[in-house]
Amino acid sequence: MMLYRPLVEGDIPAGLGLCRAAGWNQTRDDWELFLALGRRGGVVAVDEEGEVRGTAATIRYEDRFCWIGMVLVDPAHRGKGIGRKLLECSLELVADMETVKLDATPAGRNVYQKMGFVDEYGLSRMELRNVPRDRLQSSATPMAPENMFSVTDFDLNVFGANRSALLKAIIKRSSNYAFVFYRGDEIRAFCLGRVGHLFTHIGPVVAADLESAREVTSAALLNCGAMPVIIDALEHSPDWLSWLESLGFERQRPLTRMYRGVNRWPGIPANQFAILGPEFG
């Protein structure tokens, strides 16, 4: 028997334990963001002994669409329908939203399709073990407070909704990976990044063109330390993926962005070169 109840701050240690068991990169800061920004944040599956055996989290982007992430099930309790029930509970939490989105692994995609989700576009998780600093240069500049208006305005058009609170939280946490690139007074690209449990995660990368995407990504990579780097890259630009591979990035696994409902606010995927992460979109 499983009890499904709201996610609370006291569940974060259990959520982190599930992340470690699954080999995921998230940290306590990531869980706290869901609780801080995700109205009615999430749900957990609890067994008869009170142990958390599964999680799912939601976050709303204005009234345009919402996100489901952090769908995790204790490896010892998989195959019992817990993941599906967690997803059903999450959908109940956001039943007032006309669009629900998520990023699916190949195994998860089959489950989500049966629940009415359809494909939007493909992503590739790219991993880099050692940053080739001698092959990188950049004219991008560190993000400053006076850049935030143009950054959030640019991002709103590309992402499809205002997520300024989330972006500011990521910048506050890891400002050394936040860069912007301008031509004259026009913003052409920005990127952020954060340190996780296993990897430094660069993203989002939002850019008007490939050259600008390279500028901000190069700047962020030059600030990375010895930890391996991951980028969840959109597959719309073969030249973008080829450039990443030329630096030594290798494809770790595919992901599929999916949605359920009316995709009224798709943004401009062609200008999104990397996402913030599957948990946030």
C-alpha positions as CSV (number, residue, x, y, z in Angstrom):
1,M,0.0,0.0,0.0
2,M,1.3,3.5,-0.9
3,L,0.1,6.8,0.3
4,Y,0.4,9.7,-2.1
5,R,0.7,13.1,-0.4
6,P,2.1,16.5,-1.1
7,L,5.9,17.0,-1.3
8,V,7.2,19.0,1.7
9,E,10.6,20.3,2.7
10,G,11.2,17.3,5.0
11,D,11.1,15.0,2.0
12,I,14.2,16.6,0.4
13,P,16.7,14.1,1.9
14,A,14.6,11.2,0.7
15,G,14.4,12.8,-2.8
16,L,18.2,13.2,-2.8
17,G,18.5,9.6,-1.9
18,L,16.4,8.6,-4.9
19,C,18.5,10.9,-7.1
20,R,21.7,9.2,-6.0
21,A,20.1,5.7,-6.6
22,A,19.2,6.7,-10.1
23,G,22.5,8.4,-10.9
24,W,20.9,11.8,-11.3
25,N,22.7,15.1,-11.0
26,Q,20.2,17.2,-8.9
27,T,21.1,18.8,-5.5
28,R,19.2,20.1,-2.6
29,D,19.1,23.5,-4.2
30,D,17.1,22.0,-7.1
31,W,14.5,20.4,-4.8
32,E,14.2,23.7,-2.9
33,L,13.4,25.5,-6.2
34,F,10.5,23.3,-6.8
35,L,9.1,24.1,-3.4
36,A,9.8,27.8,-3.7
37,L,8.5,28.3,-7.2
38,G,6.2,25.4,-7.8
39,R,2.8,26.2,-6.4
40,R,1.5,23.0,-4.9
41,G,5.0,21.8,-5.8
42,G,4.8,18.0,-6.0
43,V,3.8,14.6,-4.7
44,V,5.5,11.7,-2.9
45,A,4.7,8.0,-2.6
46,V,5.1,6.8,1.0
47,D,4.9,3.2,2.1
48,E,3.3,1.8,5.3
49,E,6.5,2.4,7.2
50,G,6.5,6.1,6.2
51,E,9.4,5.7,3.8
52,V,9.4,7.8,0.6
53,R,9.5,5.4,-2.3
54,G,8.8,7.9,-5.2
55,T,8.6,11.5,-6.1
56,A,7.3,13.9,-8.8
57,A,7.5,17.7,-8.9
58,T,5.7,20.4,-10.8
59,I,6.4,24.0,-11.7
60,R,4.2,26.5,-13.4
61,Y,5.3,29.0,-16.0
62,E,2.7,31.8,-15.6
63,D,-0.7,30.5,-16.8
64,R,0.8,29.4,-20.1
65,F,2.1,25.9,-19.3
66,C,3.5,23.8,-16.5
67,W,6.3,21.3,-16.1
68,I,6.5,17.8,-14.5
69,G,9.9,16.6,-13.4
70,M,11.8,14.6,-10.8
71,V,9.7,11.5,-11.4
72,L,11.7,9.0,-9.4
73,V,10.9,5.6,-8.0
74,D,13.0,3.6,-5.6
75,P,14.7,0.9,-7.6
76,A,13.5,-1.8,-5.2
77,H,9.9,-0.7,-5.8
78,R,9.8,-0.3,-9.6
79,G,7.4,-2.2,-11.7
80,K,4.5,-1.7,-9.2
81,G,2.8,1.2,-11.0
82,I,4.2,3.8,-8.6
83,G,5.6,6.0,-11.4
84,R,2.4,6.0,-13.3
85,K,0.4,6.9,-10.1
86,L,2.8,9.7,-9.4
87,L,2.3,11.1,-12.8
88,E,-1.5,10.9,-12.4
89,C,-1.3,12.7,-9.1
90,S,0.9,15.4,-10.7
91,L,-1.6,15.9,-13.5
92,E,-4.3,16.3,-10.9
93,L,-2.2,19.1,-9.3
94,V,-2.1,21.0,-12.6
95,A,-5.5,20.1,-13.9
96,D,-6.3,23.8,-14.4
97,M,-3.5,24.2,-16.9
98,E,-4.2,23.6,-20.6
99,T,-0.7,22.5,-21.4
100,V,1.6,20.2,-19.5
101,K,5.2,19.5,-20.6
102,L,8.0,17.2,-19.7
103,D,11.3,15.8,-21.0
104,A,11.2,12.0,-21.4
105,T,13.8,9.3,-21.5
106,P,13.2,6.6,-24.1
107,A,11.6,4.3,-21.5
108,G,9.5,7.1,-20.0
109,R,8.3,8.2,-23.4
110,N,6.3,5.0,-24.0
111,V,4.5,5.5,-20.7
112,Y,3.8,9.2,-21.4
113,Q,2.5,8.5,-24.8
114,K,-0.2,6.2,-23.3
115,M,-1.2,9.1,-21.1
116,G,-1.8,11.5,-24.0
117,F,1.6,13.2,-24.3
118,V,2.9,13.8,-27.8
119,D,6.4,14.6,-29.1
120,E,7.5,18.2,-29.6
121,Y,11.2,17.8,-30.5
122,G,14.3,15.8,-29.7
123,L,17.3,16.5,-27.3
124,S,20.6,15.0,-26.8
125,R,22.4,14.9,-23.4
126,M,26.0,15.6,-24.3
127,E,28.9,14.9,-21.8
128,L,32.4,16.4,-21.8
129,R,35.1,14.9,-19.5
130,N,37.8,17.5,-20.1
131,V,37.3,21.1,-21.3
132,P,39.7,21.8,-24.2
133,R,40.6,25.3,-23.0
134,D,43.2,25.9,-25.7
135,R,40.5,25.6,-28.4
136,L,38.0,28.0,-26.8
137,Q,37.8,31.8,-26.9
138,S,34.9,34.1,-26.4
139,S,33.8,37.8,-26.6
140,A,30.9,37.2,-24.2
141,T,30.8,39.1,-21.0
142,P,29.7,38.1,-17.5
143,M,26.0,38.7,-16.8
144,A,25.4,41.9,-14.8
145,P,22.2,43.1,-13.0
146,E,21.6,45.7,-15.8
147,N,21.4,42.8,-18.3
148,M,18.4,41.1,-16.7
149,F,15.7,43.0,-18.5
150,S,17.0,42.2,-21.9
151,V,17.8,38.6,-20.9
152,T,14.3,37.9,-19.5
153,D,12.6,39.6,-22.4
154,F,14.7,37.6,-24.9
155,D,14.1,34.4,-22.9
156,L,10.3,34.9,-22.7
157,N,10.0,34.9,-26.5
158,V,12.2,31.9,-26.9
159,F,11.1,29.7,-24.0
160,G,7.4,30.7,-24.4
161,A,6.8,32.0,-20.8
162,N,8.3,34.2,-18.2
163,R,10.6,32.2,-16.0
164,S,12.6,35.2,-14.6
165,A,12.4,34.0,-11.0
166,L,13.9,30.7,-11.9
167,L,16.7,32.3,-14.0
168,K,17.5,34.7,-11.2
169,A,17.7,31.8,-8.7
170,I,20.2,29.9,-10.9
171,I,22.3,33.0,-11.5
172,K,22.4,33.7,-7.7
173,R,23.5,30.1,-7.2
174,S,26.2,29.9,-9.9
175,S,26.9,33.4,-11.4
176,N,30.3,32.3,-12.8
177,Y,28.5,30.4,-15.6
178,A,26.2,33.3,-16.5
179,F,27.2,35.1,-19.7
180,V,25.7,37.4,-22.3
181,F,26.7,38.3,-25.8
182,Y,25.6,41.6,-27.5
183,R,26.1,43.1,-30.9
184,G,25.8,46.8,-30.3
185,D,22.8,47.3,-27.9
186,E,21.1,44.1,-29.1
187,I,21.3,40.9,-27.0
188,R,22.2,38.0,-29.2
189,A,22.7,35.2,-26.6
190,F,22.9,34.3,-23.0
191,C,23.7,31.1,-21.0
192,L,23.6,29.9,-17.4
193,G,25.0,27.0,-15.6
194,R,25.0,25.2,-12.2
195,V,27.1,22.7,-10.3
196,G,25.3,19.4,-9.7
197,H,26.2,16.3,-7.8
198,L,28.1,14.6,-10.7
199,F,28.4,17.3,-13.4
200,T,28.5,21.0,-14.1
201,H,25.3,21.5,-16.1
202,I,25.5,24.3,-18.8
203,G,22.1,25.6,-19.8
204,P,19.9,27.2,-20.9
205,V,21.7,28.5,-24.0
206,V,19.4,30.9,-25.7
207,A,20.8,32.6,-28.9
208,A,19.7,34.3,-32.1
209,D,22.2,32.3,-34.1
210,L,24.8,29.5,-33.9
211,E,27.8,31.9,-33.7
212,S,26.3,33.7,-30.7
213,A,25.4,30.3,-29.0
214,R,29.1,29.3,-29.3
215,E,30.2,32.6,-27.8
216,V,28.3,32.2,-24.5
217,T,28.9,28.5,-24.3
218,S,32.6,28.9,-24.8
219,A,32.7,31.5,-22.0
220,A,30.9,29.2,-19.6
221,L,33.1,26.2,-20.4
222,L,36.2,28.3,-19.8
223,N,34.9,28.8,-16.2
224,C,34.3,25.1,-15.6
225,G,36.6,23.3,-13.2
226,A,37.6,19.6,-13.2
227,M,34.1,18.2,-12.9
228,P,32.6,16.7,-16.1
229,V,30.2,18.9,-18.0
230,I,26.8,18.1,-19.5
231,I,24.7,20.1,-21.9
232,D,21.1,19.0,-22.9
233,A,21.2,20.2,-26.5
234,L,18.4,20.6,-28.9
235,E,18.8,18.7,-32.1
236,H,17.5,21.4,-34.5
237,S,21.0,22.4,-35.6
238,P,23.4,19.7,-36.8
239,D,26.2,22.3,-36.9
240,W,25.6,23.0,-33.2
241,L,25.8,19.3,-32.3
242,S,28.9,18.9,-34.5
243,W,30.6,21.8,-32.8
244,L,30.0,20.3,-29.4
245,E,31.3,17.0,-30.6
246,S,34.4,18.7,-32.0
247,L,35.2,19.9,-28.4
248,G,34.9,16.3,-27.2
249,F,31.3,16.1,-26.1
250,E,29.8,12.7,-26.4
251,R,26.1,11.8,-26.7
252,Q,25.1,10.2,-23.4
253,R,21.4,9.6,-24.1
254,P,18.5,11.0,-26.1
255,L,15.5,12.9,-24.6
256,T,12.2,13.9,-26.0
257,R,10.3,17.0,-25.2
258,M,6.7,16.1,-24.9
259,Y,3.4,17.9,-24.2
260,R,-0.2,17.2,-23.4
261,G,-3.0,19.5,-24.3
262,V,-2.9,22.6,-26.5
263,N,0.7,23.8,-27.2
264,R,-0.4,27.4,-27.4
265,W,3.0,28.8,-26.3
266,P,5.7,26.8,-28.0
267,G,8.3,29.7,-27.9
268,I,11.0,29.6,-30.6
269,P,12.8,26.3,-30.3
270,A,15.2,27.2,-33.1
271,N,16.7,29.9,-30.8
272,Q,17.0,27.5,-27.8
273,F,20.3,25.6,-28.2
274,A,20.3,24.0,-24.7
275,I,17.7,23.6,-22.0
276,L,18.0,24.4,-18.3
277,G,17.5,20.7,-17.6
278,P,14.9,18.0,-17.9
279,E,13.5,18.8,-14.5
280,F,12.9,22.5,-15.3
281,G,12.5,22.6,-19.1
